[in-house]
Amino acid sequence: MNDKILLVNDLPGYGKVALSAMFPVMSHMGFDVYNLPTAVVSNTLDYGKFHILDTTDHMEKSISVWDELGFTFDAICTGFILTEKQVKMVLDYCKNHMKSGSTLYVDPIMGDEGKLYAGVGEETIKNMRGICSRADLIVPNFTEAAFLTGMYCDRERVTRNEAEKLIAELRKMGSKSIVITSVFAEDGYLVSCYDDKTGELFHVPFDHIDVRFVGTGDIFSAVLYGKMLRGEPLKKSVIYTVNVMHRLIRENMDTKDRFKGIPLEKNLNILDEEWEKLS
């Protein structure tokens, strides 16, 4: 059973994003969760003022100690990576552990809404392609999928056929199973997917709620990873994750400060209730 999970992501002091969002979700789902923070952030960036501590040195020393101690993980899940040096370091670490059977799940956090985040350039994209090429599952949003492939970078809307072309290019890059979130297609919003185990290409439509919370991508990934690591089929796992996210957003729409994210601890029951509905 895939129980020991390493999360590689940033750690906010204030806000339910990144590690602060993924920890409660995956712990609730029964996993033994560990972390390698790529940065320590004072608060979510949406507040407009923040401090970021680059933890590259800590990462290098932690990995060295872990190797000496013989620590292993059943799965490594990567998210926000601050620098190109970190990308290379994480890729090397993942390669070594995949030799002994670890699986790799990647959320290639680089941008959203058609734009790359500040500091993300072509070299970062190139290095992120290297991680994605090794991954058992990647979960980019549409913007990230576009920049990884160099396709539709200037587009907000695509057809289902074009979304499938994105998937085809990501597969050529080496990625196995693929889940592209936030696809705005001609017939509405979709999560566009490819299941490497079955060879199935499919789309999961969802109702867009015009309310923006930070951290929803991290929660989506954590919920999806949890079901996949329990051996559930990709299609059922994606449908379940979409249902969970829709309910989490809908039930917290009245939250005044959305910059701190969804209050997960008081909403973890939703994970169990939505699974019961689907089972």
Steps between C-alpha positions, in 0.01 A plus 500: 500500500630849408501660844822702532456818296754779453356839409740744333336842509515838672387560857290809578481643848155647437261339253373159397707445188785268398618285793247657737220386269639160402596381848150494654347344189750216462525438874120471514519250214725282714848567365826535688599842367847659493618825344792674335418873491630684194434837664357638822250774418362750749150486351320435173621733228157644423529738794751696292766511770696194606841357588647189338788304649693295242562158660734357236784454749266327746372272222853395400600423858172321575536277195858419598394402853201300375724306262740420783211384717350295218160671499270385218155603379229313313412812303645846445258782417652825374341844484647850509876500442667837554819491292657321206757350737218353707335353190821316410551385860144368530525327162821321603346397831187367330705305242695326777191402695302387197770238442384333822130523417384846608228655284516864396204738484564851370302822518723721280413829669618778268205725421127547460243697301727517195806640677815359656579592859772758566845346467388206283694503173584263217770322700251422778250372245772281345595355837135444590460306177778276630305420817174453310670260258567265793161533668241228546237776515513873424231751595563828317236766460429612144755783512776267620413236241517768230846622604635147549403413142537842339141475372208742539698727735302800373160330527240511775263257333559178306294223348492149646706388202764763577507392866564147378789629285649653815478160667665336198794740522537444874507125434773549238695681771492180707221564749286195570155581640391862449234717662463856363283718722313820419454435129255753354354323196227582250240318709607617846765422759680165499768295664669325206674171575696204369528173695828328421382173652188464286588719202176693550476867404211674675358833615320576827276809474437718802288801592719806537437696820608861461669515839880494532671332794877460516630148546229315307759349266694359794184351650400354163838331467499365856152349467580349161836359613334347804256296296757402240739381769222282639476329162181665378452545122601840364158582355314429823767689696467808278121501521523468878755782524288730283198430724702569816637827365159619384351438842794651690470821299121512509479450876759769571382771261414734787857498632611864518877449475548265206869586476568259787331212318231249592477412872577134447502361851130565550415366153682167492171315541425595139773262381325205663146602406579553132675162479199328651277661237724375221557149637 
